[in-house]
Structure formats: structure tokens, C-alpha cells
């Protein structure tokens, strides 16, 4: 859907987040890391060729067996 191969993105910053959407991305990421889930957040991301793509994002915190929120 976005055009990057797994090898191009695993372990690297997300290339799908356009520069002008980095603040939004970090806000959503921090919300999840604080223990809050969200669903159906409309967002604009980008394909490898630079073209925009509208997506719906949902996220929830991932807890370790000790009950701590895992960060990636």
C-alpha cells in the first residue's frame, strides 16, 4: 500500500509520516505510551513515491508481563 519493502523500513524511522505530520505522529505515539488507546483517527501519510494517502489509525498500548507499557 505504501511502496516500501520490509527491508527498507524495519528498524528505521517510519517513512510514511510526512515531515509536516511528525508532530501529530509523536502526539499519538505519546498518548499510547501513556496508556490510552484510540481508534479511527483519520490521518494523511505518504507513499514511497511521495504521494499522500488517507488512512485510519487505531492503536493501543502493549503491556509486558510485568504490567509495564512497552515502547518501541
PyMOL Python script that loads the backbone (N, CA, C, O; Angstrom):
from pymol import cmd

cmd.read_pdbstr("""\
ATOM      1  N   UNK A   1       0.823  -1.191   0.000  1.00  0.00           N
ATOM      2  CA  UNK A   1       0.000   0.000   0.000  1.00  0.00           C
ATOM      3  C   UNK A   1       0.871   1.261   0.000  1.00  0.00           C
ATOM      4  O   UNK A   1       0.534   2.254  -0.644  1.00  0.00           O
ATOM      5  N   UNK A   2       2.002   1.212   0.733  1.00  0.00           N
ATOM      6  CA  UNK A   2       2.861   2.392   0.833  1.00  0.00           C
ATOM      7  C   UNK A   2       4.056   2.340  -0.120  1.00  0.00           C
ATOM      8  O   UNK A   2       4.602   3.384  -0.479  1.00  0.00           O
ATOM      9  N   UNK A   3       4.468   1.142  -0.534  1.00  0.00           N
ATOM     10  CA  UNK A   3       5.517   1.014  -1.536  1.00  0.00           C
ATOM     11  C   UNK A   3       6.901   0.642  -1.040  1.00  0.00           C
ATOM     12  O   UNK A   3       7.776   0.343  -1.853  1.00  0.00           O
ATOM     13  N   UNK A   4       7.130   0.649   0.263  1.00  0.00           N
ATOM     14  CA  UNK A   4       8.439   0.268   0.785  1.00  0.00           C
ATOM     15  C   UNK A   4       8.463  -1.230   1.066  1.00  0.00           C
ATOM     16  O   UNK A   4       7.440  -1.823   1.407  1.00  0.00           O
ATOM     17  N   UNK A   5       9.621  -1.825   0.924  1.00  0.00           N
ATOM     18  CA  UNK A   5       9.783  -3.232   1.291  1.00  0.00           C
ATOM     19  C   UNK A   5      10.055  -3.309   2.797  1.00  0.00           C
ATOM     20  O   UNK A   5      10.416  -2.317   3.431  1.00  0.00           O
ATOM     21  N   UNK A   6       9.876  -4.488   3.339  1.00  0.00           N
ATOM     22  CA  UNK A   6      10.146  -4.699   4.763  1.00  0.00           C
ATOM     23  C   UNK A   6      11.591  -4.322   5.097  1.00  0.00           C
ATOM     24  O   UNK A   6      11.846  -3.682   6.117  1.00  0.00           O
ATOM     25  N   UNK A   7      12.510  -4.708   4.259  1.00  0.00           N
ATOM     26  CA  UNK A   7      13.938  -4.424   4.478  1.00  0.00           C
ATOM     27  C   UNK A   7      14.215  -2.924   4.552  1.00  0.00           C
ATOM     28  O   UNK A   7      15.125  -2.495   5.262  1.00  0.00           O
ATOM     29  N   UNK A   8      13.440  -2.131   3.828  1.00  0.00           N
ATOM     30  CA  UNK A   8      13.646  -0.689   3.790  1.00  0.00           C
ATOM     31  C   UNK A   8      13.140   0.028   5.044  1.00  0.00           C
ATOM     32  O   UNK A   8      13.546   1.159   5.311  1.00  0.00           O
ATOM     33  N   UNK A   9      12.259  -0.618   5.818  1.00  0.00           N
ATOM     34  CA  UNK A   9      11.639   0.107   6.936  1.00  0.00           C
ATOM     35  C   UNK A   9      11.874  -0.487   8.322  1.00  0.00           C
ATOM     36  O   UNK A   9      11.820   0.247   9.309  1.00  0.00           O
ATOM     37  N   UNK A  10      12.131  -1.781   8.428  1.00  0.00           N
ATOM     38  CA  UNK A  10      12.291  -2.396   9.749  1.00  0.00           C
ATOM     39  C   UNK A  10      13.508  -1.809  10.455  1.00  0.00           C
ATOM     40  O   UNK A  10      14.613  -1.793   9.912  1.00  0.00           O
ATOM     41  N   UNK A  11      13.285  -1.329  11.673  1.00  0.00           N
ATOM     42  CA  UNK A  11      14.362  -0.776  12.483  1.00  0.00           C
ATOM     43  C   UNK A  11      14.744   0.650  12.134  1.00  0.00           C
ATOM     44  O   UNK A  11      15.755   1.161  12.617  1.00  0.00           O
ATOM     45  N   UNK A  12      13.947   1.295  11.301  1.00  0.00           N
ATOM     46  CA  UNK A  12      14.241   2.664  10.877  1.00  0.00           C
ATOM     47  C   UNK A  12      13.048   3.565  11.187  1.00  0.00           C
ATOM     48  O   UNK A  12      11.948   3.063  11.416  1.00  0.00           O
ATOM     49  N   UNK A  13      13.242   4.881  11.198  1.00  0.00           N
ATOM     50  CA  UNK A  13      12.103   5.791  11.392  1.00  0.00           C
ATOM     51  C   UNK A  13      11.053   5.549  10.307  1.00  0.00           C
ATOM     52  O   UNK A  13      11.381   5.230   9.165  1.00  0.00           O
ATOM     53  N   UNK A  14       9.802   5.705  10.685  1.00  0.00           N
ATOM     54  CA  UNK A  14       8.710   5.471   9.743  1.00  0.00           C
ATOM     55  C   UNK A  14       8.743   6.460   8.581  1.00  0.00           C
ATOM     56  O   UNK A  14       8.572   7.662   8.783  1.00  0.00           O
ATOM     57  N   UNK A  15       8.960   5.962   7.378  1.00  0.00           N
ATOM     58  CA  UNK A  15       8.998   6.869   6.229  1.00  0.00           C
ATOM     59  C   UNK A  15       7.608   7.295   5.765  1.00  0.00           C
ATOM     60  O   UNK A  15       7.484   8.190   4.929  1.00  0.00           O
ATOM     61  N   UNK A  16       6.565   6.665   6.297  1.00  0.00           N
ATOM     62  CA  UNK A  16       5.212   7.001   5.845  1.00  0.00           C
ATOM     63  C   UNK A  16       4.688   8.293   6.454  1.00  0.00           C
ATOM     64  O   UNK A  16       3.672   8.825   6.007  1.00  0.00           O
ATOM     65  N   UNK A  17       5.381   8.803   7.480  1.00  0.00           N
ATOM     66  CA  UNK A  17       4.921  10.018   8.150  1.00  0.00           C
ATOM     67  C   UNK A  17       5.588  11.232   7.495  1.00  0.00           C
ATOM     68  O   UNK A  17       6.797  11.421   7.625  1.00  0.00           O
ATOM     69  N   UNK A  18       4.799  12.054   6.791  1.00  0.00           N
ATOM     70  CA  UNK A  18       5.379  13.241   6.158  1.00  0.00           C
ATOM     71  C   UNK A  18       5.953  14.198   7.211  1.00  0.00           C
ATOM     72  O   UNK A  18       5.492  14.230   8.352  1.00  0.00           O
ATOM     73  N   UNK A  19       6.936  14.954   6.821  1.00  0.00           N
ATOM     74  CA  UNK A  19       7.590  15.911   7.729  1.00  0.00           C
ATOM     75  C   UNK A  19       6.572  16.783   8.465  1.00  0.00           C
ATOM     76  O   UNK A  19       6.690  16.987   9.673  1.00  0.00           O
ATOM     77  N   UNK A  20       5.575  17.296   7.745  1.00  0.00           N
ATOM     78  CA  UNK A  20       4.600  18.200   8.356  1.00  0.00           C
ATOM     79  C   UNK A  20       3.624  17.484   9.293  1.00  0.00           C
ATOM     80  O   UNK A  20       2.835  18.140   9.973  1.00  0.00           O
ATOM     81  N   UNK A  21       3.667  16.142   9.341  1.00  0.00           N
ATOM     82  CA  UNK A  21       2.787  15.374  10.224  1.00  0.00           C
ATOM     83  C   UNK A  21       3.548  14.730  11.384  1.00  0.00           C
ATOM     84  O   UNK A  21       2.965  13.964  12.152  1.00  0.00           O
ATOM     85  N   UNK A  22       4.845  15.031  11.522  1.00  0.00           N
ATOM     86  CA  UNK A  22       5.654  14.440  12.587  1.00  0.00           C
ATOM     87  C   UNK A  22       5.119  14.789  13.975  1.00  0.00           C
ATOM     88  O   UNK A  22       5.096  13.934  14.859  1.00  0.00           O
ATOM     89  N   UNK A  23       4.690  16.034  14.174  1.00  0.00           N
ATOM     90  CA  UNK A  23       4.144  16.451  15.473  1.00  0.00           C
ATOM     91  C   UNK A  23       2.905  15.644  15.829  1.00  0.00           C
ATOM     92  O   UNK A  23       2.770  15.175  16.959  1.00  0.00           O
ATOM     93  N   UNK A  24       2.005  15.483  14.878  1.00  0.00           N
ATOM     94  CA  UNK A  24       0.794  14.676  15.084  1.00  0.00           C
ATOM     95  C   UNK A  24       1.169  13.240  15.437  1.00  0.00           C
ATOM     96  O   UNK A  24       0.604  12.654  16.361  1.00  0.00           O
ATOM     97  N   UNK A  25       2.120  12.680  14.700  1.00  0.00           N
ATOM     98  CA  UNK A  25       2.573  11.314  14.946  1.00  0.00           C
ATOM     99  C   UNK A  25       3.101  11.155  16.371  1.00  0.00           C
ATOM    100  O   UNK A  25       2.735  10.206  17.064  1.00  0.00           O
ATOM    101  N   UNK A  26       3.949  12.070  16.808  1.00  0.00           N
ATOM    102  CA  UNK A  26       4.533  11.968  18.150  1.00  0.00           C
ATOM    103  C   UNK A  26       3.471  12.159  19.237  1.00  0.00           C
ATOM    104  O   UNK A  26       3.550  11.527  20.290  1.00  0.00           O
ATOM    105  N   UNK A  27       2.496  13.010  18.997  1.00  0.00           N
ATOM    106  CA  UNK A  27       1.402  13.186  19.955  1.00  0.00           C
ATOM    107  C   UNK A  27       0.623  11.877  20.107  1.00  0.00           C
ATOM    108  O   UNK A  27       0.332  11.454  21.226  1.00  0.00           O
ATOM    109  N   UNK A  28       0.289  11.241  18.991  1.00  0.00           N
ATOM    110  CA  UNK A  28      -0.438   9.973  19.044  1.00  0.00           C
ATOM    111  C   UNK A  28       0.406   8.877  19.703  1.00  0.00           C
ATOM    112  O   UNK A  28      -0.105   8.078  20.488  1.00  0.00           O
ATOM    113  N   UNK A  29       1.682   8.848  19.381  1.00  0.00           N
ATOM    114  CA  UNK A  29       2.583   7.862  19.975  1.00  0.00           C
ATOM    115  C   UNK A  29       2.661   8.059  21.490  1.00  0.00           C
ATOM    116  O   UNK A  29       2.575   7.089  22.243  1.00  0.00           O
ATOM    117  N   UNK A  30       2.822   9.295  21.938  1.00  0.00           N
ATOM    118  CA  UNK A  30       2.911   9.575  23.372  1.00  0.00           C
ATOM    119  C   UNK A  30       1.607   9.254  24.088  1.00  0.00           C
ATOM    120  O   UNK A  30       1.623   8.790  25.228  1.00  0.00           O
ATOM    121  N   UNK A  31       0.485   9.497  23.434  1.00  0.00           N
ATOM    122  CA  UNK A  31      -0.812   9.156  24.014  1.00  0.00           C
ATOM    123  C   UNK A  31      -0.877   7.661  24.308  1.00  0.00           C
ATOM    124  O   UNK A  31      -1.316   7.247  25.381  1.00  0.00           O
ATOM    125  N   UNK A  32      -0.440   6.868  23.355  1.00  0.00           N
ATOM    126  CA  UNK A  32      -0.458   5.421  23.525  1.00  0.00           C
ATOM    127  C   UNK A  32       0.535   4.983  24.605  1.00  0.00           C
ATOM    128  O   UNK A  32       0.231   4.100  25.406  1.00  0.00           O
ATOM    129  N   UNK A  33       1.711   5.594  24.628  1.00  0.00           N
ATOM    130  CA  UNK A  33       2.717   5.230  25.637  1.00  0.00           C
ATOM    131  C   UNK A  33       2.282   5.612  27.056  1.00  0.00           C
ATOM    132  O   UNK A  33       2.838   5.109  28.032  1.00  0.00           O
ATOM    133  N   UNK A  34       1.300   6.493  27.168  1.00  0.00           N
ATOM    134  CA  UNK A  34       0.744   6.862  28.478  1.00  0.00           C
ATOM    135  C   UNK A  34      -0.422   5.961  28.869  1.00  0.00           C
ATOM    136  O   UNK A  34      -1.003   6.129  29.941  1.00  0.00           O
ATOM    137  N   UNK A  35      -0.767   5.005  28.005  1.00  0.00           N
ATOM    138  CA  UNK A  35      -1.787   4.026  28.349  1.00  0.00           C
ATOM    139  C   UNK A  35      -3.151   4.253  27.733  1.00  0.00           C
ATOM    140  O   UNK A  35      -4.109   3.572  28.100  1.00  0.00           O
ATOM    141  N   UNK A  36      -3.267   5.187  26.809  1.00  0.00           N
ATOM    142  CA  UNK A  36      -4.549   5.483  26.196  1.00  0.00           C
ATOM    143  C   UNK A  36      -4.627   4.876  24.799  1.00  0.00           C
ATOM    144  O   UNK A  36      -3.698   5.008  24.002  1.00  0.00           O
ATOM    145  N   UNK A  37      -5.729   4.221  24.515  1.00  0.00           N
ATOM    146  CA  UNK A  37      -5.987   3.677  23.181  1.00  0.00           C
ATOM    147  C   UNK A  37      -6.763   4.696  22.362  1.00  0.00           C
ATOM    148  O   UNK A  37      -7.414   5.580  22.918  1.00  0.00           O
ATOM    149  N   UNK A  38      -6.695   4.574  21.047  1.00  0.00           N
ATOM    150  CA  UNK A  38      -7.547   5.382  20.191  1.00  0.00           C
ATOM    151  C   UNK A  38      -7.899   4.564  18.960  1.00  0.00           C
ATOM    152  O   UNK A  38      -7.161   3.661  18.565  1.00  0.00           O
ATOM    153  N   UNK A  39      -9.030   4.892  18.363  1.00  0.00           N
ATOM    154  CA  UNK A  39      -9.475   4.188  17.168  1.00  0.00           C
ATOM    155  C   UNK A  39      -9.945   5.185  16.116  1.00  0.00           C
ATOM    156  O   UNK A  39     -10.398   6.287  16.423  1.00  0.00           O
ATOM    157  N   UNK A  40      -9.822   4.765  14.891  1.00  0.00           N
ATOM    158  CA  UNK A  40     -10.361   5.500  13.754  1.00  0.00           C
ATOM    159  C   UNK A  40      -9.916   6.954  13.672  1.00  0.00           C
ATOM    160  O   UNK A  40     -10.723   7.840  13.389  1.00  0.00           O
ATOM    161  N   UNK A  41      -8.636   7.199  13.918  1.00  0.00           N
ATOM    162  CA  UNK A  41      -8.073   8.538  13.770  1.00  0.00           C
ATOM    163  C   UNK A  41      -7.705   8.719  12.301  1.00  0.00           C
ATOM    164  O   UNK A  41      -6.839   8.018  11.778  1.00  0.00           O
ATOM    165  N   UNK A  42      -8.370   9.666  11.642  1.00  0.00           N
ATOM    166  CA  UNK A  42      -8.053   9.955  10.249  1.00  0.00           C
ATOM    167  C   UNK A  42      -6.709  10.673  10.172  1.00  0.00           C
ATOM    168  O   UNK A  42      -6.451  11.613  10.924  1.00  0.00           O
ATOM    169  N   UNK A  43      -5.860  10.220   9.256  1.00  0.00           N
ATOM    170  CA  UNK A  43      -4.530  10.814   9.122  1.00  0.00           C
ATOM    171  C   UNK A  43      -4.089  10.755   7.663  1.00  0.00           C
ATOM    172  O   UNK A  43      -4.577   9.937   6.883  1.00  0.00           O
ATOM    173  N   UNK A  44      -3.173  11.624   7.318  1.00  0.00           N
ATOM    174  CA  UNK A  44      -2.564  11.608   5.992  1.00  0.00           C
ATOM    175  C   UNK A  44      -1.143  11.096   6.149  1.00  0.00           C
ATOM    176  O   UNK A  44      -0.373  11.610   6.960  1.00  0.00           O
ATOM    177  N   UNK A  45      -0.806  10.102   5.385  1.00  0.00           N
ATOM    178  CA  UNK A  45       0.547   9.565   5.365  1.00  0.00           C
ATOM    179  C   UNK A  45       1.032   9.631   3.926  1.00  0.00           C
ATOM    180  O   UNK A  45       0.334  10.171   3.068  1.00  0.00           O
ATOM    181  N   UNK A  46       2.225   9.086   3.641  1.00  0.00           N
ATOM    182  CA  UNK A  46       2.735   9.178   2.271  1.00  0.00           C
ATOM    183  C   UNK A  46       3.291   7.860   1.791  1.00  0.00           C
ATOM    184  O   UNK A  46       3.821   7.054   2.557  1.00  0.00           O
ATOM    185  N   UNK A  47       3.152   7.671   0.498  1.00  0.00           N
ATOM    186  CA  UNK A  47       3.707   6.501  -0.169  1.00  0.00           C
ATOM    187  C   UNK A  47       5.177   6.768  -0.491  1.00  0.00           C
ATOM    188  O   UNK A  47       5.665   7.891  -0.363  1.00  0.00           O
ATOM    189  N   UNK A  48       5.856   5.729  -0.904  1.00  0.00           N
ATOM    190  CA  UNK A  48       7.273   5.847  -1.247  1.00  0.00           C
ATOM    191  C   UNK A  48       7.508   6.882  -2.343  1.00  0.00           C
ATOM    192  O   UNK A  48       8.536   7.558  -2.351  1.00  0.00           O
ATOM    193  N   UNK A  49       6.558   7.006  -3.265  1.00  0.00           N
ATOM    194  CA  UNK A  49       6.714   7.976  -4.347  1.00  0.00           C
ATOM    195  C   UNK A  49       6.388   9.408  -3.910  1.00  0.00           C
ATOM    196  O   UNK A  49       6.453  10.335  -4.717  1.00  0.00           O
ATOM    197  N   UNK A  50       6.034   9.588  -2.619  1.00  0.00           N
ATOM    198  CA  UNK A  50       5.752  10.909  -2.085  1.00  0.00           C
ATOM    199  C   UNK A  50       4.295  11.309  -2.139  1.00  0.00           C
ATOM    200  O   UNK A  50       3.918  12.332  -1.567  1.00  0.00           O
ATOM    201  N   UNK A  51       3.467  10.532  -2.808  1.00  0.00           N
ATOM    202  CA  UNK A  51       2.054  10.882  -2.905  1.00  0.00           C
ATOM    203  C   UNK A  51       1.345  10.629  -1.570  1.00  0.00           C
ATOM    204  O   UNK A  51       1.671   9.674  -0.864  1.00  0.00           O
ATOM    205  N   UNK A  52       0.380  11.482  -1.228  1.00  0.00           N
ATOM    206  CA  UNK A  52      -0.334  11.328   0.037  1.00  0.00           C
ATOM    207  C   UNK A  52      -1.339  10.182  -0.028  1.00  0.00           C
ATOM    208  O   UNK A  52      -1.847   9.844  -1.097  1.00  0.00           O
ATOM    209  N   UNK A  53      -1.616   9.595   1.124  1.00  0.00           N
ATOM    210  CA  UNK A  53      -2.622   8.554   1.235  1.00  0.00           C
ATOM    211  C   UNK A  53      -3.377   8.783   2.547  1.00  0.00           C
ATOM    212  O   UNK A  53      -2.766   8.951   3.602  1.00  0.00           O
ATOM    213  N   UNK A  54      -4.702   8.786   2.470  1.00  0.00           N
ATOM    214  CA  UNK A  54      -5.536   8.930   3.659  1.00  0.00           C
ATOM    215  C   UNK A  54      -5.687   7.571   4.318  1.00  0.00           C
ATOM    216  O   UNK A  54      -6.011   6.586   3.653  1.00  0.00           O
ATOM    217  N   UNK A  55      -5.455   7.514   5.619  1.00  0.00           N
ATOM    218  CA  UNK A  55      -5.554   6.266   6.369  1.00  0.00           C
ATOM    219  C   UNK A  55      -6.343   6.493   7.650  1.00  0.00           C
ATOM    220  O   UNK A  55      -6.518   7.628   8.094  1.00  0.00           O
ATOM    221  N   UNK A  56      -6.805   5.420   8.227  1.00  0.00           N
ATOM    222  CA  UNK A  56      -7.451   5.447   9.533  1.00  0.00           C
ATOM    223  C   UNK A  56      -6.555   4.657  10.483  1.00  0.00           C
ATOM    224  O   UNK A  56      -6.233   3.498  10.220  1.00  0.00           O
ATOM    225  N   UNK A  57      -6.157   5.284  11.583  1.00  0.00           N
ATOM    226  CA  UNK A  57      -5.207   4.678  12.517  1.00  0.00           C
ATOM    227  C   UNK A  57      -5.902   4.332  13.825  1.00  0.00           C
ATOM    228  O   UNK A  57      -6.704   5.108  14.346  1.00  0.00           O
ATOM    229  N   UNK A  58      -5.583   3.164  14.340  1.00  0.00           N
ATOM    230  CA  UNK A  58      -6.013   2.747  15.678  1.00  0.00           C
ATOM    231  C   UNK A  58      -4.777   2.215  16.382  1.00  0.00           C
ATOM    232  O   UNK A  58      -3.926   1.585  15.754  1.00  0.00           O
ATOM    233  N   UNK A  59      -4.671   2.461  17.677  1.00  0.00           N
ATOM    234  CA  UNK A  59      -3.517   1.972  18.434  1.00  0.00           C
ATOM    235  C   UNK A  59      -3.902   1.748  19.878  1.00  0.00           C
ATOM    236  O   UNK A  59      -4.818   2.384  20.399  1.00  0.00           O
ATOM    237  N   UNK A  60      -3.196   0.840  20.514  1.00  0.00           N
ATOM    238  CA  UNK A  60      -3.398   0.549  21.928  1.00  0.00           C
ATOM    239  C   UNK A  60      -2.045   0.218  22.536  1.00  0.00           C
ATOM    240  O   UNK A  60      -1.168  -0.311  21.853  1.00  0.00           O
ATOM    241  N   UNK A  61      -1.871   0.524  23.812  1.00  0.00           N
ATOM    242  CA  UNK A  61      -0.594   0.208  24.451  1.00  0.00           C
ATOM    243  C   UNK A  61      -0.386  -1.309  24.522  1.00  0.00           C
ATOM    244  O   UNK A  61      -1.341  -2.076  24.642  1.00  0.00           O
ATOM    245  N   UNK A  62       0.864  -1.714  24.446  1.00  0.00           N
ATOM    246  CA  UNK A  62       1.249  -3.114  24.579  1.00  0.00           C
ATOM    247  C   UNK A  62       1.929  -3.261  25.933  1.00  0.00           C
ATOM    248  O   UNK A  62       2.925  -2.594  26.215  1.00  0.00           O
ATOM    249  N   UNK A  63       1.385  -4.139  26.764  1.00  0.00           N
ATOM    250  CA  UNK A  63       1.898  -4.296  28.126  1.00  0.00           C
ATOM    251  C   UNK A  63       2.791  -5.530  28.235  1.00  0.00           C
ATOM    252  O   UNK A  63       2.506  -6.570  27.642  1.00  0.00           O
ATOM    253  N   UNK A  64       3.868  -5.401  28.996  1.00  0.00           N
ATOM    254  CA  UNK A  64       4.745  -6.541  29.266  1.00  0.00           C
ATOM    255  C   UNK A  64       4.086  -7.426  30.316  1.00  0.00           C
ATOM    256  O   UNK A  64       3.050  -7.067  30.874  1.00  0.00           O
ATOM    257  N   UNK A  65       4.676  -8.559  30.577  1.00  0.00           N
ATOM    258  CA  UNK A  65       4.133  -9.468  31.600  1.00  0.00           C
ATOM    259  C   UNK A  65       4.206  -8.827  32.990  1.00  0.00           C
ATOM    260  O   UNK A  65       3.474  -9.224  33.896  1.00  0.00           O
ATOM    261  N   UNK A  66       5.085  -7.843  33.156  1.00  0.00           N
ATOM    262  CA  UNK A  66       5.203  -7.130  34.434  1.00  0.00           C
ATOM    263  C   UNK A  66       4.172  -6.011  34.543  1.00  0.00           C
ATOM    264  O   UNK A  66       4.066  -5.363  35.584  1.00  0.00           O
ATOM    265  N   UNK A  67       3.409  -5.782  33.469  1.00  0.00           N
ATOM    266  CA  UNK A  67       2.397  -4.730  33.501  1.00  0.00           C
ATOM    267  C   UNK A  67       2.865  -3.369  33.050  1.00  0.00           C
ATOM    268  O   UNK A  67       2.126  -2.390  33.153  1.00  0.00           O
ATOM    269  N   UNK A  68       4.094  -3.294  32.547  1.00  0.00           N
ATOM    270  CA  UNK A  68       4.642  -2.033  32.046  1.00  0.00           C
ATOM    271  C   UNK A  68       4.309  -1.866  30.571  1.00  0.00           C
ATOM    272  O   UNK A  68       4.207  -2.850  29.838  1.00  0.00           O
ATOM    273  N   UNK A  69       4.139  -0.629  30.137  1.00  0.00           N
ATOM    274  CA  UNK A  69       3.913  -0.364  28.731  1.00  0.00           C
ATOM    275  C   UNK A  69       5.232  -0.484  27.994  1.00  0.00           C
ATOM    276  O   UNK A  69       6.231   0.130  28.368  1.00  0.00           O
ATOM    277  N   UNK A  70       5.217  -1.287  26.937  1.00  0.00           N
ATOM    278  CA  UNK A  70       6.408  -1.478  26.122  1.00  0.00           C
ATOM    279  C   UNK A  70       6.543  -0.309  25.157  1.00  0.00           C
ATOM    280  O   UNK A  70       5.552   0.107  24.558  1.00  0.00           O
ATOM    281  N   UNK A  71       7.730   0.222  24.995  1.00  0.00           N
ATOM    282  CA  UNK A  71       7.946   1.239  23.972  1.00  0.00           C
ATOM    283  C   UNK A  71       8.761   0.601  22.858  1.00  0.00           C
ATOM    284  O   UNK A  71       9.534  -0.331  23.077  1.00  0.00           O
ATOM    285  N   UNK A  72       8.567   1.121  21.684  1.00  0.00           N
ATOM    286  CA  UNK A  72       9.257   0.554  20.518  1.00  0.00           C
ATOM    287  C   UNK A  72      10.354   1.492  20.084  1.00  0.00           C
ATOM    288  O   UNK A  72      11.063   1.209  19.118  1.00  0.00           O
TER     289      UNK A  72
END
""", "prot")
cmd.dss("prot")
cmd.show_as("cartoon", "prot")
cmd.util.cbc("prot")
cmd.orient("prot")
